[in-house]
């Protein structure tokens, strides 16, 4: 790739992240580094990738991106969290190129990282950093309350954004430590909520009650109902503001399973948290000590072969 053109584009992209995206320095560094790694990979392996000798960024699409990811997994042994962060930066870069007409179309617009590309693995540092988010001072704003509630619903309760966006109303004081969520289909369900989260919820309900025209739980400053995409953007912004890479809501749900497994939750509790019918799905999210939890559950089950032997003796 032409060095002068590459330097110019990267400079403009950095300005775009600073001015238009209002990204924090940590996120900007991560995104720039992600793009730089992809460019360096294509330069090094342009013959194997059958790229033109003087290739341009428009020549790099899904096929080249998949080859780059495979290399990072097979050779550098990247974990899923690193891949997700890297792809986020690359996708934002391509989006910028398309919007600024540096390329005619975005060839990776619909690219998604396959869930089976690797297990989430040992991401203790991420879980610890996410846990710290609950300790930060809460912004006394509509967005501040919404971001904290998203953490509570996704990470604390294991709800998906598709489910969360359908929340229509909430009763915060059903009894001590529980709230009742009403959804758009008129169905409701009771969930455990800690005192700090209930306090946030009450403040949020009081705030939206003063916004004219609101008819749902998730609204913007004009009283308009928010979408899944807007809630995901709020979540990303919250992570970026605390110098963490943006995270997909489902990835955050997976990390919550690891958190609760480390705290000693058994498999049935985790199954209830994620509302997963097959226990096999949870095994894909396990940490190194998850096997111990599974053996412990099996040994104590009334129909366990080991347990039956012990009873006979």
C-alpha positions as CSV (number, residue, x, y, z in Angstrom):
1,X,0.0,0.0,0.0
2,X,1.3,3.5,-0.8
3,X,2.9,4.9,2.3
4,X,1.9,8.5,1.7
5,X,-1.7,7.7,1.1
6,X,-1.7,5.3,4.1
7,X,-0.3,8.0,6.4
8,X,-2.8,10.5,5.2
9,X,-5.8,8.2,5.7
10,X,-4.7,7.1,9.2
11,X,-4.2,10.8,10.2
12,X,-7.7,11.6,9.1
13,X,-9.1,8.5,10.8
14,X,-7.5,9.5,14.1
15,X,-9.0,13.0,13.8
16,X,-12.4,11.4,13.0
17,X,-12.2,9.3,16.2
18,X,-11.3,12.4,18.3
19,X,-13.8,14.9,16.8
20,X,-16.7,12.9,15.5
21,X,-16.7,9.8,17.6
22,X,-15.4,11.6,20.8
23,X,-13.5,8.5,21.6
24,X,-11.2,8.4,24.6
25,X,-7.4,8.1,24.0
26,X,-7.3,4.5,25.0
27,X,-9.9,3.5,22.5
28,X,-8.2,5.6,19.8
29,X,-4.9,3.8,20.3
30,X,-6.6,0.4,20.2
31,X,-8.5,1.1,17.0
32,X,-5.4,2.6,15.2
33,X,-3.3,-0.3,16.3
34,X,-5.9,-2.8,15.0
35,X,-5.9,-1.2,11.5
36,X,-2.1,-1.0,11.5
37,X,-1.9,-4.7,12.2
38,X,-4.3,-5.6,9.4
39,X,-2.4,-3.4,6.9
40,X,1.0,-4.9,8.0
41,X,-0.4,-8.4,7.6
42,X,-1.7,-7.7,4.1
43,X,1.7,-6.1,3.2
44,X,3.6,-9.1,4.5
45,X,1.4,-11.8,2.9
46,X,0.0,-9.9,-0.2
47,X,1.3,-12.7,-2.5
48,X,-0.4,-15.5,-0.5
49,X,-3.6,-13.4,-0.4
50,X,-3.3,-12.8,-4.2
51,X,-3.5,-9.0,-3.7
52,X,-2.2,-6.7,-6.4
53,X,1.4,-5.6,-6.0
54,X,0.3,-2.0,-5.4
55,X,-2.9,-2.9,-3.5
56,X,-5.2,-0.4,-2.0
57,X,-7.5,-0.7,1.0
58,X,-10.5,-1.4,-1.2
59,X,-8.8,-4.7,-2.2
60,X,-9.1,-5.9,1.4
61,X,-12.4,-7.5,2.2
62,X,-13.9,-10.3,4.2
63,X,-11.6,-13.0,2.8
64,X,-8.5,-11.0,3.8
65,X,-10.0,-10.2,7.2
66,X,-10.7,-13.9,7.9
67,X,-7.1,-14.8,6.9
68,X,-5.8,-12.1,9.3
69,X,-8.0,-13.4,12.1
70,X,-6.9,-17.0,11.5
71,X,-3.3,-16.0,11.6
72,X,-3.8,-14.2,14.9
73,X,-5.5,-17.3,16.4
74,X,-3.2,-20.0,15.0
75,X,0.1,-18.2,15.4
76,X,-0.3,-15.5,18.1
77,X,-3.0,-17.5,20.1
78,X,-5.3,-14.5,20.5
79,X,-8.3,-14.8,22.8
80,X,-11.8,-14.0,21.8
81,X,-11.8,-10.7,23.7
82,X,-8.7,-9.5,21.8
83,X,-10.3,-10.5,18.5
84,X,-13.5,-8.6,19.3
85,X,-11.6,-5.4,20.1
86,X,-9.5,-5.7,17.0
87,X,-12.6,-6.2,14.7
88,X,-14.4,-3.3,16.4
89,X,-11.5,-1.0,15.4
90,X,-11.3,-2.3,11.9
91,X,-15.1,-2.0,11.3
92,X,-15.1,1.6,12.5
93,X,-12.2,2.3,10.1
94,X,-14.1,0.9,7.2
95,X,-17.2,2.7,8.1
96,X,-15.3,5.9,8.2
97,X,-13.8,5.2,4.8
98,X,-17.2,4.6,3.2
99,X,-18.8,7.6,4.9
100,X,-15.9,9.9,3.8
101,X,-16.0,8.4,0.3
102,X,-12.5,7.1,0.4
103,X,-14.0,3.9,-0.9
104,X,-17.2,3.2,-2.9
105,X,-18.6,0.6,-0.5
106,X,-17.9,-1.1,2.8
107,X,-16.9,-4.8,2.0
108,X,-16.9,-5.9,5.7
109,X,-20.1,-4.0,6.7
110,X,-22.0,-7.2,7.7
111,X,-19.0,-9.2,9.0
112,X,-19.5,-10.9,12.4
113,X,-17.1,-12.9,14.4
114,X,-18.2,-16.6,14.5
115,X,-19.0,-17.6,18.1
116,X,-17.1,-20.9,17.7
117,X,-13.9,-19.3,16.5
118,X,-12.5,-19.7,20.0
119,X,-13.7,-20.1,23.6
120,X,-13.9,-16.9,25.6
121,X,-11.3,-18.4,27.8
122,X,-9.3,-17.1,30.8
123,X,-10.3,-13.4,30.8
124,X,-10.0,-12.7,34.6
125,X,-8.6,-9.3,34.0
126,X,-11.7,-8.3,32.0
127,X,-14.1,-9.6,34.6
128,X,-12.3,-7.7,37.3
129,X,-12.3,-4.5,35.3
130,X,-16.0,-4.9,34.5
131,X,-16.7,-5.5,38.2
132,X,-15.0,-2.1,38.9
133,X,-17.5,-0.3,36.7
134,X,-20.2,-0.8,39.4
135,X,-18.0,1.2,41.8
136,X,-17.7,4.3,39.6
137,X,-19.7,7.4,40.6
138,X,-23.0,7.5,38.7
139,X,-23.7,10.4,36.3
140,X,-26.9,12.1,37.4
141,X,-28.2,12.2,33.8
142,X,-30.6,10.2,31.7
143,X,-27.7,8.5,29.9
144,X,-25.9,7.9,33.2
145,X,-28.8,6.0,34.7
146,X,-29.5,4.1,31.5
147,X,-25.8,2.9,31.2
148,X,-25.8,1.7,34.8
149,X,-29.1,-0.1,34.4
150,X,-27.8,-1.8,31.2
151,X,-25.0,-3.2,33.3
152,X,-27.4,-4.5,35.9
153,X,-29.7,-6.1,33.3
154,X,-27.0,-7.6,31.1
155,X,-24.2,-8.5,33.5
156,X,-26.2,-8.9,36.7
157,X,-29.4,-10.6,35.3
158,X,-28.0,-12.1,32.1
159,X,-30.7,-10.5,29.9
160,X,-30.2,-10.0,26.2
161,X,-30.6,-6.6,24.5
162,X,-33.5,-8.0,22.5
163,X,-35.2,-8.8,25.8
164,X,-34.2,-5.6,27.5
165,X,-35.4,-3.3,24.8
166,X,-38.9,-4.8,25.2
167,X,-39.1,-3.7,28.9
168,X,-42.2,-1.5,29.1
169,X,-42.5,-0.7,32.8
170,X,-40.9,-1.7,36.1
171,X,-42.1,-2.0,39.7
172,X,-39.0,-1.4,41.8
173,X,-40.5,-2.3,45.2
174,X,-42.3,-5.6,44.8
175,X,-40.7,-6.7,48.0
176,X,-37.2,-6.6,49.5
177,X,-34.5,-7.3,46.9
178,X,-36.8,-7.9,43.9
179,X,-38.2,-5.9,41.0
180,X,-40.9,-6.8,38.5
181,X,-40.3,-6.2,34.8
182,X,-43.3,-5.8,32.5
183,X,-42.6,-6.4,28.8
184,X,-44.4,-5.1,25.7
185,X,-46.4,-8.4,25.3
186,X,-47.9,-7.7,28.8
187,X,-45.9,-10.6,30.3
188,X,-43.9,-9.9,33.4
189,X,-41.2,-11.6,35.4
190,X,-39.6,-10.9,38.9
191,X,-35.9,-10.5,39.2
192,X,-33.5,-10.1,42.1
193,X,-32.0,-6.6,42.4
194,X,-29.5,-5.4,45.0
195,X,-30.3,-2.2,47.0
196,X,-27.9,0.0,45.1
197,X,-29.4,-1.1,41.8
198,X,-32.9,-0.4,43.1
199,X,-31.9,3.1,44.1
200,X,-30.6,3.7,40.6
201,X,-33.8,2.3,39.1
202,X,-36.0,4.6,41.3
203,X,-34.0,7.7,40.3
204,X,-34.3,6.8,36.6
205,X,-38.1,6.2,36.9
206,X,-38.5,9.6,38.6
207,X,-36.4,11.2,35.9
208,X,-38.4,9.8,32.9
209,X,-41.7,10.6,34.6
210,X,-40.8,14.3,34.0
211,X,-40.2,13.8,30.3
212,X,-43.3,14.6,28.3
213,X,-44.7,12.0,25.9
214,X,-42.8,9.0,27.1
215,X,-44.6,5.6,26.7
216,X,-41.9,3.1,27.4
217,X,-39.0,2.4,29.8
218,X,-36.1,3.2,27.4
219,X,-36.5,6.8,26.0
220,X,-34.3,9.6,24.9
221,X,-34.5,13.2,26.1
222,X,-37.4,13.9,23.7
223,X,-39.5,11.0,25.0
224,X,-38.9,8.8,21.9
225,X,-38.5,5.0,22.4
226,X,-35.0,3.8,22.0
227,X,-33.8,0.9,19.7
228,X,-31.5,-2.0,20.3
229,X,-28.8,-0.2,18.4
230,X,-29.1,2.9,20.5
231,X,-28.8,0.8,23.7
232,X,-25.7,-1.0,22.4
233,X,-24.2,2.4,21.6
234,X,-24.8,3.6,25.2
235,X,-23.1,0.4,26.5
236,X,-20.1,1.0,24.2
237,X,-19.9,4.7,25.2
238,X,-19.9,3.7,28.9
239,X,-17.0,1.2,28.4
240,X,-15.0,3.7,26.3
241,X,-15.5,6.5,28.9
242,X,-13.8,4.2,31.4
243,X,-10.9,3.3,29.0
244,X,-12.2,-0.2,28.1
245,X,-12.8,-1.4,24.6
246,X,-16.4,-1.4,23.4
247,X,-18.2,-4.7,24.0
248,X,-21.1,-6.5,22.5
249,X,-24.0,-7.1,24.9
250,X,-23.8,-10.9,24.3
251,X,-20.1,-10.9,25.1
252,X,-20.9,-9.1,28.3
253,X,-23.5,-11.8,29.1
254,X,-20.9,-14.5,28.5
255,X,-18.5,-12.8,30.9
256,X,-21.3,-12.7,33.5
257,X,-21.5,-16.5,33.4
258,X,-17.8,-16.7,34.1
259,X,-18.1,-14.2,37.0
260,X,-20.9,-16.2,38.7
261,X,-19.2,-19.5,38.1
262,X,-16.1,-18.1,39.8
263,X,-18.3,-17.1,42.8
264,X,-19.5,-20.7,43.2
265,X,-22.8,-20.8,41.3
266,X,-23.8,-24.3,40.2
267,X,-24.7,-25.2,36.6
268,X,-28.4,-25.0,37.2
269,X,-28.2,-21.5,38.5
270,X,-26.1,-20.5,35.5
271,X,-28.6,-22.2,33.3
272,X,-31.4,-20.1,34.8
273,X,-29.4,-16.9,34.6
274,X,-28.8,-17.3,30.8
275,X,-32.1,-19.2,30.2
276,X,-30.1,-21.8,28.3
277,X,-32.0,-25.1,27.7
278,X,-28.9,-27.1,26.9
279,X,-26.1,-27.4,29.5
280,X,-23.7,-28.0,26.6
281,X,-24.0,-24.3,25.7
282,X,-22.7,-23.3,29.1
283,X,-19.6,-25.5,28.7
284,X,-18.4,-23.2,25.9
285,X,-18.3,-20.4,28.4
286,X,-16.5,-22.3,31.1
287,X,-13.3,-21.2,32.9
288,X,-10.7,-23.7,34.0
289,X,-12.5,-24.4,37.3
290,X,-15.9,-25.0,35.6
291,X,-15.2,-28.7,35.2
292,X,-14.9,-28.9,39.0
293,X,-18.4,-27.3,39.3
294,X,-19.8,-29.8,36.9
295,X,-18.3,-32.8,38.7
296,X,-19.5,-31.5,42.0
297,X,-23.1,-31.1,40.6
298,X,-23.0,-34.6,39.0
299,X,-21.7,-36.2,42.2
300,X,-24.5,-34.6,44.3
301,X,-27.3,-35.3,41.9
302,X,-29.8,-37.9,43.2
303,X,-29.5,-39.9,40.1
304,X,-25.7,-39.8,40.1
305,X,-23.9,-43.1,39.6
306,X,-21.3,-42.1,42.2
307,X,-23.9,-40.9,44.7
308,X,-26.0,-44.1,44.3
309,X,-22.9,-46.2,45.2
310,X,-22.2,-44.1,48.3
311,X,-25.8,-44.6,49.5
312,X,-25.5,-48.4,49.1
313,X,-22.5,-48.4,51.4
